[in-house]
Amino acid sequence: MNKSPILIGHLACFGAYCIFGFNIICCKNISNAGVLSPMDLFCLRATGATILFWLLSLFMPKEKMDMKDLPKVFVASMLGLFLTQISFLKAVTMTTSIDLSIANTCTPILTMVVAAIFLKEPITGKKVGGILVSLAGVLILVFNSVGLGGGASQTKPMGIVLTIVNALTFALYLGIFRPLISKYNVVTFMKWMFLFSMLMALPFNAKHLVQVPFGQMEGKVLWQVAFVVVFATFVAYFLIPVGQKRLRPTVVSMYNYVQPTIATIISIAIGLDHLTWKKVTAMVLVFLGVWIVNQSRAAAPMQNK
């Protein structure tokens, strides 16, 4: 079997979730600045990514979206972008860093269940074992880290609910729409995904967005907003479908555990946290779990039909 597509899928997912690791810190800092609301930031992300993907499509081979697939893409957009991002951005303002990280660990578990229901992907012992190994690593990391960025001083129950909504909607997106994603070029699929999300968000928030005092924002916050729009949205959401085309949904979702690992590494690098043998052990467990899940027979890439 040619391993190149599988390797490309893993590199794409690893790259995307490394970016998401930075995104956690940036979104918390933007939230703490108190200038942009969660809906403001989502509108900027959706609008920026829509413009970038449609511009990129001008330089790509022409590909038309089948009209009968547009309703499916709309639902995928609501699950994979609109509800996922809105719930995350709002949850950031209502949960502490530790509680947010812990609640996010349910994404691979939910994805495994969704994929079993909709794609008939079997739940194997290796898959369950790999998830538990990575989960243990993430929990060790979370409880032994002190610098995962800002956030609420106290977690509200609604913050946990929103975090679960975030995990569930993204799990549904990963578990249901792989066949549809495999049908189209990544740019074609994502330009329609973001267009639908932008059209859903702007009517409710455009008036407020134009009143945001961007000129009064600190330079570092503006740079973080730019990073979130360009890298954590456009680049990361380009990479995820590349992984989805080549890897099973559960394998893709396992890279969710890379996010707190990267956030911890960043915190150590900038002096907000320090390296210990517990953190090293935790990081090894995270990646060992991803490897175990990938060894499952159900983790082999499906053939396009």
C-alpha positions in Angstrom: 0.0 0.0 0.0 1.3 3.5 -0.9 2.0 5.2 2.4 2.4 8.7 0.9 -1.3 9.7 1.1 -1.5 8.5 4.7 1.7 10.5 5.6 0.2 13.6 3.9 -3.0 13.2 5.9 -1.1 12.9 9.2 1.1 15.9 8.4 -1.9 18.0 7.4 -3.8 17.1 10.6 -0.7 17.7 12.8 -0.1 21.1 11.1 -3.8 22.1 11.6 -3.9 21.2 15.2 -0.6 22.8 16.0 -2.1 26.0 14.6 -5.2 25.4 16.8 -2.8 25.1 19.8 -1.7 28.7 19.1 -5.3 29.6 18.4 -6.3 28.7 22.0 -4.0 31.3 23.4 -4.8 33.9 20.8 -8.6 33.6 21.3 -8.2 33.9 25.0 -6.0 37.0 24.7 -8.5 38.5 22.3 -11.4 37.7 24.6 -9.5 39.3 27.6 -8.9 42.5 25.6 -12.7 43.0 25.7 -13.0 44.7 22.3 -14.3 41.9 20.1 -17.3 39.7 21.0 -17.3 36.0 20.1 -19.7 36.8 17.2 -17.4 39.7 16.0 -14.4 37.4 15.9 -16.4 34.6 14.1 -17.6 37.1 11.5 -14.0 38.2 10.9 -12.9 34.6 10.6 -15.8 33.6 8.2 -15.5 36.7 6.1 -11.7 36.6 5.8 -11.6 32.9 5.0 -14.4 33.2 2.5 -12.5 35.9 0.6 -9.3 34.0 0.7 -10.8 30.7 -0.4 -12.7 32.3 -3.3 -9.6 34.2 -4.4 -7.5 31.0 -4.3 -10.2 29.2 -6.3 -9.5 31.6 -9.2 -6.0 30.0 -9.5 -7.2 26.5 -9.2 -8.6 24.1 -11.9 -12.3 25.0 -12.4 -14.7 22.7 -10.5 -18.4 23.1 -10.1 -20.3 22.1 -7.0 -23.2 19.8 -7.8 -26.4 21.7 -6.9 -27.9 18.7 -5.1 -24.9 18.7 -2.8 -25.3 22.4 -1.7 -27.8 21.6 1.0 -25.4 19.0 2.4 -22.6 21.5 2.3 -24.8 24.0 4.2 -25.4 21.5 7.0 -21.7 20.6 7.0 -21.0 24.4 7.3 -23.3 24.8 10.2 -21.8 21.8 12.1 -18.1 22.1 11.1 -17.8 25.9 11.2 -20.7 28.0 12.5 -21.9 26.1 15.5 -18.4 24.8 16.3 -16.6 28.1 16.2 -19.4 30.1 17.9 -19.7 27.7 20.8 -15.9 27.6 21.2 -15.4 31.4 21.1 -18.3 31.9 23.6 -17.0 29.0 25.8 -13.6 30.7 26.1 -15.2 33.6 27.9 -17.1 31.4 30.3 -14.6 28.7 31.3 -11.2 28.5 32.9 -8.3 27.2 30.8 -8.2 23.9 32.7 -11.9 23.2 32.5 -12.0 24.1 28.8 -9.1 21.7 28.0 -10.7 18.9 30.0 -14.1 19.3 28.4 -12.5 19.3 24.9 -11.1 15.9 25.5 -14.4 14.3 24.6 -14.1 15.2 20.9 -12.3 11.9 19.8 -14.7 9.8 21.9 -17.7 11.4 20.3 -16.2 11.2 16.8 -15.6 7.5 17.3 -19.2 6.9 18.2 -20.5 9.1 15.3 -18.3 7.4 12.8 -19.5 4.0 14.0 -23.1 5.1 13.5 -22.9 6.9 10.2 -19.9 5.4 8.5 -20.1 1.9 10.0 -16.5 2.3 11.3 -16.0 -0.4 13.9 -15.0 0.5 17.4 -11.9 -1.6 18.0 -9.9 -2.4 21.1 -6.9 -0.5 19.7 -9.0 2.5 19.0 -10.5 2.6 22.5 -7.1 1.9 24.0 -5.4 4.7 22.0 -8.0 7.2 22.9 -7.6 6.3 26.6 -3.8 6.6 26.4 -4.0 10.0 24.8 -6.7 11.1 27.2 -4.5 10.2 30.1 -1.7 12.2 28.6 -3.9 15.3 28.1 -5.3 15.1 31.7 -1.8 14.8 33.1 -0.7 17.7 31.0 -3.7 19.9 32.0 -3.4 19.3 35.7 0.3 19.9 35.7 0.4 23.1 33.5 -0.1 26.6 34.7 0.2 28.8 31.6 -2.4 27.9 29.0 -3.3 31.5 28.5 -6.0 33.7 30.0 -9.7 32.9 30.4 -12.5 33.2 32.9 -11.6 33.2 36.5 -14.5 30.9 37.2 -16.2 28.3 35.0 -19.9 28.8 34.4 -22.2 25.8 33.7 -23.1 27.2 30.4 -19.5 27.3 29.4 -19.2 23.5 29.9 -22.4 23.1 27.9 -21.0 25.2 25.0 -17.8 23.2 25.1 -19.7 19.9 24.8 -21.7 21.5 21.9 -18.4 22.4 20.3 -17.1 18.8 20.6 -20.4 17.2 19.4 -20.9 19.4 16.4 -17.3 18.9 15.2 -17.6 15.2 15.8 -20.7 15.1 13.7 -19.0 17.0 11.0 -16.0 14.7 11.0 -18.1 11.5 11.2 -20.8 12.3 8.6 -19.3 14.3 5.8 -16.1 12.5 4.9 -17.7 11.0 1.7 -18.8 14.5 0.6 -15.5 16.0 1.3 -13.7 13.3 -0.7 -15.9 14.2 -3.7 -14.5 17.7 -4.2 -11.2 19.6 -4.3 -10.5 21.1 -0.8 -10.7 24.7 -2.0 -14.0 24.1 -3.8 -15.5 22.5 -0.7 -14.2 25.1 1.8 -15.1 28.2 -0.2 -18.8 27.1 -0.1 -18.5 26.1 3.5 -17.2 29.5 4.6 -19.6 31.3 2.3 -22.6 29.7 4.0 -21.2 30.5 7.4 -20.5 34.1 6.6 -24.0 34.5 5.1 -25.5 33.1 8.4 -23.4 35.3 10.7 -23.2 38.7 9.0 -26.9 39.6 9.0 -27.0 39.3 12.8 -23.7 41.1 13.5 -22.6 43.3 10.6 -24.0 46.5 12.2 -22.1 45.8 15.5 -19.0 44.8 13.7 -18.6 48.0 11.8 -18.7 49.9 15.1 -15.8 48.0 16.7 -13.0 50.5 17.5 -10.2 48.6 15.8 -8.1 51.8 16.0 -8.1 51.5 19.8 -6.9 47.9 19.9 -3.4 47.1 20.9 -1.0 46.1 18.1 -0.4 42.7 19.6 -4.2 42.0 19.7 -4.5 43.1 16.1 -1.7 40.7 15.1 -3.4 37.9 17.1 -6.7 38.6 15.3 -4.8 38.4 12.0 -3.3 35.1 13.0 -6.7 33.7 13.9 -8.2 34.8 10.6 -5.4 33.8 8.3 -3.7 30.8 10.0 -6.3 29.4 12.5 -9.1 29.7 9.9 -7.9 29.8 6.3 -4.8 27.6 6.6 -6.0 25.2 9.3 -9.3 24.6 7.6 -7.5 24.0 4.3 -5.4 21.4 6.0 -8.2 19.5 7.9 -10.0 18.4 4.7 -6.7 17.2 3.3 -6.4 14.9 6.4 -10.1 14.0 6.2 -9.7 12.7 2.6 -6.9 10.3 3.7 -7.6 9.3 7.3 -10.5 7.9 9.2 -12.6 10.4 11.2 -11.4 9.0 14.6 -7.8 9.4 13.6 -8.4 13.0 12.5 -10.1 13.8 15.8 -7.3 12.3 17.8 -5.2 15.2 16.8 -7.5 17.3 19.0 -5.2 16.1 21.8 -2.3 17.9 20.2 -3.9 21.3 20.9 -3.2 21.5 24.7 0.2 19.9 24.1 1.2 22.7 21.7 -0.3 25.3 24.0 1.8 23.9 26.9 5.0 23.9 24.8 4.3 27.6 23.8 3.8 28.5 27.4 7.0 26.8 28.4 8.9 28.5 25.5 7.7 32.0 26.6 8.3 31.4 30.2 4.7 31.1 31.5 5.3 27.4 32.4 8.2 25.1 33.1 9.1 21.7 31.8 8.9 18.7 34.1 9.1 14.9 33.7 5.3 14.7 34.1 4.8 17.0 31.1 7.2 15.0 29.0 5.5 11.8 29.9 2.1 13.4 29.2 3.2 14.5 25.7 4.6 11.1 24.9 1.3 9.5 25.9 -0.6 11.9 23.7 1.3 10.9 20.6 1.5 7.3 21.6 -2.3 7.2 21.7 -2.5 8.7 18.2 -0.2 6.0 16.9 -2.2 3.2 18.5 -5.4 4.5 17.0 -3.7 4.7 13.6 -2.7 1.0 14.0 -6.3 -0.1 14.2 -7.6 -1.9 11.2 -10.5 0.6 11.1 -8.0 3.4 10.8 -6.9 2.5 7.3 -8.1 5.0 4.7 -11.3 4.2 2.9 -11.4 3.9 -0.8 -13.4 6.6 -2.6 -16.5 5.2 -4.1 
